[in-house]
């Protein structure tokens, strides 16, 4: 897949294999931490973490 460009900037495709899993695990951890520390946006961050968790489950 090649880079795609939009008005805001370049969008690069997600890496494949183990790198993609590591990246998703890192993002999941960040959203989980933010959900527990930020009371105003905790529901939003929890939903993002759940979506990433579902993607991870499908990859593994």
Steps between C-alpha positions, in 0.01 A plus 500: 500500500633843412480818705173688479484876526225722631463870582640456851805291412631160398336182622732201502375144514540303821794266510441126476569204719662531839555874459128557456419295809760687706364834379142403584601372844677830565193700391275279712716564806497876439121515466454279808727724706324813380160349578602442860665840549262734314149503648353736240596286202523159663204357307649611168840348580339177621314464170820558303682240712220246445514550123875447497459194720255348250745560216776336701283196573432458129871522416610244758 
